[in-house]
Amino acid sequence: MDDAQLYTLRVWRGAGRWRAVLRAVGDEKTTSFTAPEPLAAWLRAGGSDAPVPAPPVQGPGDGAVEGQVEQREQQ
């Protein structure tokens, strides 16, 4: 069994929108999700070593891609 890794997960919901930011404790890299399905797919795939799932097609609204996933280093 691999070593366990602890993550913090922040989820924002409201006004018909959903966003989550995931970060491994002690790591500066964050992964953002704009729909629950890509987050669940990332977790099912094994977490930190798993490839980030590709976003689905563009959703309705202000041009934001529903299900978009973004990784970035915190500054």
DRENDRENPA-120364 format. One record per residue: residue in three letters; x, y, z of N, C-alpha, C in turn. Coordinates in steps of 0.001 Angstrom, whole numbers, plus 500000, padded with zeros to 6 digits. Atoms other than C-alpha are relative to their C-alpha. Layout:
BEGIN
<rec r="ALA" n_x="X" n_y="Y" n_z="Z" ca_x="X" ca_y="Y" ca_z="Z" c_x="X" c_y="Y" c_z="Z"/>
...
END
This chain:
BEGIN
<rec r="MET" n_x="500845" n_y="498816" n_z="500000" ca_x="500000" ca_y="500000" ca_z="500000" c_x="500884" c_y="501238" c_z="500000"/>
<rec r="ASP" n_x="499257" n_y="498743" n_z="500070" ca_x="501260" ca_y="503484" ca_z="499134" c_x="499770" c_y="500821" c_z="501262"/>
<rec r="ASP" n_x="500192" n_y="499082" n_z="498888" ca_x="501760" ca_y="506167" ca_z="501739" c_x="498762" c_y="500853" c_z="499746"/>
<rec r="ALA" n_x="501187" n_y="499146" n_z="500106" ca_x="498609" ca_y="508157" ca_z="502427" c_x="500430" c_y="501447" c_z="499837"/>
<rec r="GLN" n_x="499735" n_y="498573" n_z="500161" ca_x="498517" ca_y="511794" ca_z="501401" c_x="498763" c_y="500768" c_z="500443"/>
<rec r="LEU" n_x="501082" n_y="499182" n_z="499481" ca_x="496399" ca_y="514419" ca_z="503136" c_x="499777" c_y="501198" c_z="499070"/>
<rec r="TYR" n_x="500369" n_y="498899" n_z="500884" ca_x="494553" ca_y="517000" ca_z="501009" c_x="499034" c_y="500940" c_z="500700"/>
<rec r="THR" n_x="501066" n_y="499077" n_z="499621" ca_x="492533" ca_y="520114" ca_z="501666" c_x="499148" c_y="500216" c_z="498758"/>
<rec r="LEU" n_x="500950" n_y="499811" n_z="501088" ca_x="489434" ca_y="520565" ca_z="499532" c_x="499042" c_y="501108" c_z="500391"/>
<rec r="ARG" n_x="500942" n_y="498901" n_z="499768" ca_x="487480" ca_y="523813" ca_z="499331" c_x="498990" c_y="499971" c_z="498871"/>
<rec r="VAL" n_x="501078" n_y="500045" n_z="500980" ca_x="484118" ca_y="523787" ca_z="497579" c_x="499126" c_y="501231" c_z="500183"/>
<rec r="TRP" n_x="500896" n_y="498855" n_z="500016" ca_x="482062" ca_y="526832" ca_z="496629" c_x="498798" c_y="499639" c_z="499135"/>
<rec r="ARG" n_x="501224" n_y="500231" n_z="500755" ca_x="478443" ca_y="526514" ca_z="495528" c_x="499119" c_y="501208" c_z="500170"/>
<rec r="GLY" n_x="500949" n_y="498902" n_z="499912" ca_x="475882" ca_y="529135" ca_z="494748" c_x="499749" c_y="500604" c_z="498639"/>
<rec r="ALA" n_x="500391" n_y="499337" n_z="501242" ca_x="474077" ca_y="530984" ca_z="491986" c_x="500168" c_y="499072" c_z="498792"/>
<rec r="GLY" n_x="499921" n_y="500944" n_z="501103" ca_x="474038" ca_y="527821" ca_z="489881" c_x="501407" c_y="499627" c_z="499571"/>
<rec r="ARG" n_x="498602" n_y="500291" n_z="500347" ca_x="477838" ca_y="527497" ca_z="489901" c_x="500615" c_y="499102" c_z="501063"/>
<rec r="TRP" n_x="499300" n_y="500915" n_z="499098" ca_x="480207" ca_y="524989" ca_z="491483" c_x="501488" c_y="500101" c_z="499703"/>
<rec r="ARG" n_x="498543" n_y="499929" n_z="500172" ca_x="483970" ca_y="525231" ca_z="492066" c_x="500651" c_y="499320" c_z="501196"/>
<rec r="ALA" n_x="499237" n_y="500649" n_z="498936" ca_x="486469" ca_y="523181" ca_z="494068" c_x="501480" c_y="500187" c_z="499720"/>
<rec r="VAL" n_x="498541" n_y="499900" n_z="500093" ca_x="490172" ca_y="523666" ca_z="494754" c_x="500577" c_y="498964" c_z="500947"/>
<rec r="LEU" n_x="499387" n_y="501091" n_z="499263" ca_x="492246" ca_y="520708" ca_z="495895" c_x="501499" c_y="500251" c_z="500099"/>
<rec r="ARG" n_x="498560" n_y="499812" n_z="499809" ca_x="495749" ca_y="520949" ca_z="497389" c_x="500498" c_y="498976" c_z="500993"/>
<rec r="ALA" n_x="499365" n_y="500918" n_z="499057" ca_x="497992" ca_y="518358" ca_z="498978" c_x="500635" c_y="500829" c_z="501111"/>
<rec r="VAL" n_x="499409" n_y="499292" n_z="498866" ca_x="499052" ca_y="519457" ca_z="502454" c_x="501515" c_y="500008" c_z="499815"/>
<rec r="GLY" n_x="498562" n_y="499851" n_z="500169" ca_x="502605" ca_y="520786" ca_z="502224" c_x="500426" c_y="500247" c_z="498568"/>
<rec r="ASP" n_x="499698" n_y="499766" n_z="501416" ca_x="502387" ca_y="521313" ca_z="498453" c_x="499403" c_y="501348" c_z="499600"/>
<rec r="GLU" n_x="500507" n_y="498711" n_z="500443" ca_x="501944" ca_y="524635" ca_z="496694" c_x="499129" c_y="499901" c_z="498758"/>
<rec r="LYS" n_x="500792" n_y="500174" n_z="501217" ca_x="500318" ca_y="523215" ca_z="493552" c_x="498545" c_y="499734" c_z="500364"/>
<rec r="THR" n_x="501422" n_y="500233" n_z="499812" ca_x="496521" ca_y="523414" ca_z="493425" c_x="499400" c_y="499477" c_z="498708"/>
<rec r="THR" n_x="500762" n_y="500463" n_z="501146" ca_x="494066" ca_y="521711" ca_z="491124" c_x="498581" c_y="500487" c_z="500196"/>
<rec r="SER" n_x="501346" n_y="499432" n_z="499921" ca_x="490781" ca_y="523494" ca_z="490416" c_x="499056" c_y="499228" c_z="499095"/>
<rec r="PHE" n_x="501041" n_y="500689" n_z="500750" ca_x="487572" ca_y="521864" ca_z="489229" c_x="498759" c_y="500883" c_z="499981"/>
<rec r="THR" n_x="501227" n_y="499212" n_z="500079" ca_x="484388" ca_y="523570" ca_z="488016" c_x="498758" c_y="499124" c_z="499884"/>
<rec r="ALA" n_x="501126" n_y="500934" n_z="499945" ca_x="482175" ca_y="520471" ca_z="488202" c_x="500421" c_y="498810" c_z="500861"/>
<rec r="PRO" n_x="499641" n_y="501109" n_z="499124" ca_x="482011" ca_y="517530" ca_z="490608" c_x="500516" c_y="498765" c_z="499263"/>
<rec r="GLU" n_x="499622" n_y="501220" n_z="500714" ca_x="482434" ca_y="514825" ca_z="487945" c_x="501502" c_y="499890" c_z="499743"/>
<rec r="PRO" n_x="498537" n_y="500117" n_z="500190" ca_x="486079" ca_y="515647" ca_z="487011" c_x="500752" c_y="499774" c_z="501314"/>
<rec r="LEU" n_x="499374" n_y="500231" n_z="498695" ca_x="486980" ca_y="515789" ca_z="490718" c_x="499855" c_y="498526" c_z="500388"/>
<rec r="ALA" n_x="500224" n_y="501415" n_z="499679" ca_x="485413" ca_y="512356" ca_z="491265" c_x="500860" c_y="499099" c_z="499110"/>
<rec r="ALA" n_x="499170" n_y="500799" n_z="500920" ca_x="487224" ca_y="510999" ca_z="488173" c_x="501464" c_y="500053" c_z="500425"/>
<rec r="TRP" n_x="498613" n_y="499837" n_z="499545" ca_x="490553" ca_y="512368" ca_z="489469" c_x="500252" c_y="499137" c_z="501235"/>
<rec r="LEU" n_x="499849" n_y="500810" n_z="498799" ca_x="490009" ca_y="510700" ca_z="492840" c_x="499941" c_y="498511" c_z="499681"/>
<rec r="ARG" n_x="500095" n_y="501414" n_z="500384" ca_x="488938" ca_y="507397" ca_z="491249" c_x="501271" c_y="499523" c_z="499313"/>
<rec r="ALA" n_x="498787" n_y="500363" n_z="500738" ca_x="492087" ca_y="507458" ca_z="489082" c_x="501219" c_y="499884" c_z="500903"/>
<rec r="GLY" n_x="498887" n_y="500195" n_z="499081" ca_x="494302" ca_y="507552" ca_z="492145" c_x="500589" c_y="501259" c_z="500572"/>
<rec r="GLY" n_x="499541" n_y="498777" n_z="499357" ca_x="494825" ca_y="511174" ca_z="493036" c_x="501204" c_y="500646" c_z="499367"/>
<rec r="SER" n_x="498918" n_y="499106" n_z="500406" ca_x="498103" ca_y="513073" ca_z="492819" c_x="500788" c_y="499538" c_z="498785"/>
<rec r="ASP" n_x="499254" n_y="500477" n_z="501162" ca_x="499786" ca_y="510829" ca_z="490233" c_x="499103" c_y="499804" c_z="498781"/>
<rec r="ALA" n_x="500948" n_y="500228" n_z="501091" ca_x="496653" ca_y="510579" ca_z="488108" c_x="499988" c_y="501196" c_z="499054"/>
<rec r="PRO" n_x="500154" n_y="498870" n_z="500912" ca_x="496321" ca_y="512652" ca_z="484959" c_x="498699" c_y="500725" c_z="500297"/>
<rec r="VAL" n_x="501205" n_y="499206" n_z="499779" ca_x="493830" ca_y="515469" ca_z="485312" c_x="499058" c_y="499756" c_z="498830"/>
<rec r="PRO" n_x="500924" n_y="500283" n_z="501097" ca_x="490702" ca_y="514595" ca_z="483310" c_x="499770" c_y="501213" c_z="499115"/>
<rec r="ALA" n_x="500257" n_y="498911" n_z="500955" ca_x="490048" ca_y="516636" ca_z="480201" c_x="498611" c_y="500570" c_z="500235"/>
<rec r="PRO" n_x="501321" n_y="499402" n_z="499804" ca_x="487168" ca_y="519114" ca_z="480437" c_x="499049" c_y="499595" c_z="498886"/>
<rec r="PRO" n_x="500983" n_y="500271" n_z="501048" ca_x="483939" ca_y="518322" ca_z="478603" c_x="499736" c_y="501238" c_z="499162"/>
<rec r="VAL" n_x="500311" n_y="498884" n_z="500906" ca_x="482419" ca_y="520582" ca_z="475960" c_x="499523" c_y="501216" c_z="500767"/>
<rec r="GLN" n_x="500376" n_y="498736" n_z="499369" ca_x="481618" ca_y="524213" ca_z="476694" c_x="498543" c_y="499978" c_z="500424"/>
<rec r="GLY" n_x="501351" n_y="499955" n_z="499456" ca_x="478561" ca_y="524758" ca_z="478855" c_x="499325" c_y="501327" c_z="499737"/>
<rec r="PRO" n_x="500743" n_y="498763" n_z="500207" ca_x="475890" ca_y="527451" ca_z="478804" c_x="500501" c_y="501100" c_z="500932"/>
<rec r="GLY" n_x="499672" n_y="498909" n_z="499088" ca_x="476355" ca_y="530858" ca_z="480346" c_x="501025" c_y="500955" c_z="499440"/>
<rec r="ASP" n_x="499061" n_y="498935" n_z="500342" ca_x="479270" ca_y="533247" ca_z="480287" c_x="501214" c_y="499517" c_z="499219"/>
<rec r="GLY" n_x="498877" n_y="500492" n_z="500780" ca_x="481534" ca_y="531106" ca_z="478118" c_x="500958" c_y="499139" c_z="500787"/>
<rec r="ALA" n_x="499141" n_y="500859" n_z="499193" ca_x="483078" ca_y="529202" ca_z="481011" c_x="499799" c_y="498555" c_z="499569"/>
<rec r="VAL" n_x="500085" n_y="501411" n_z="500361" ca_x="483838" ca_y="525585" ca_z="480264" c_x="499542" c_y="499226" c_z="501223"/>
<rec r="GLU" n_x="500517" n_y="500798" n_z="498892" ca_x="481701" ca_y="523393" ca_z="482509" c_x="500884" c_y="498780" c_z="500169"/>
<rec r="GLY" n_x="499137" n_y="501132" n_z="499738" ca_x="483887" ca_y="520798" ca_z="484157" c_x="501475" c_y="500306" c_z="499796"/>
<rec r="GLN" n_x="498610" n_y="499617" n_z="500237" ca_x="487087" ca_y="522729" ca_z="483482" c_x="500870" c_y="499645" c_z="501195"/>
<rec r="VAL" n_x="499029" n_y="500349" n_z="498972" ca_x="490131" ca_y="521581" ca_z="485429" c_x="501236" c_y="500843" c_z="499765"/>
<rec r="GLU" n_x="498833" n_y="499122" n_z="500131" ca_x="493077" ca_y="523856" ca_z="486113" c_x="500985" c_y="499667" c_z="501104"/>
<rec r="GLN" n_x="498954" n_y="500219" n_z="499006" ca_x="496388" ca_y="523210" ca_z="487827" c_x="500908" c_y="501229" c_z="500004"/>
<rec r="ARG" n_x="499076" n_y="498869" n_z="499937" ca_x="498636" ca_y="525982" ca_z="489085" c_x="500788" c_y="499978" c_z="501284"/>
<rec r="GLU" n_x="499155" n_y="499829" n_z="498827" ca_x="501406" ca_y="526783" ca_z="491479" c_x="499527" c_y="501247" c_z="500734"/>
<rec r="GLN" n_x="500365" n_y="498825" n_z="499225" ca_x="500466" ca_y="529134" ca_z="494317" c_x="501198" c_y="500923" c_z="500077"/>
<rec r="GLN" n_x="498918" n_y="499015" n_z="499958" ca_x="502476" ca_y="532319" ca_z="494466" c_x="500069" c_y="500687" c_z="501322"/>
END
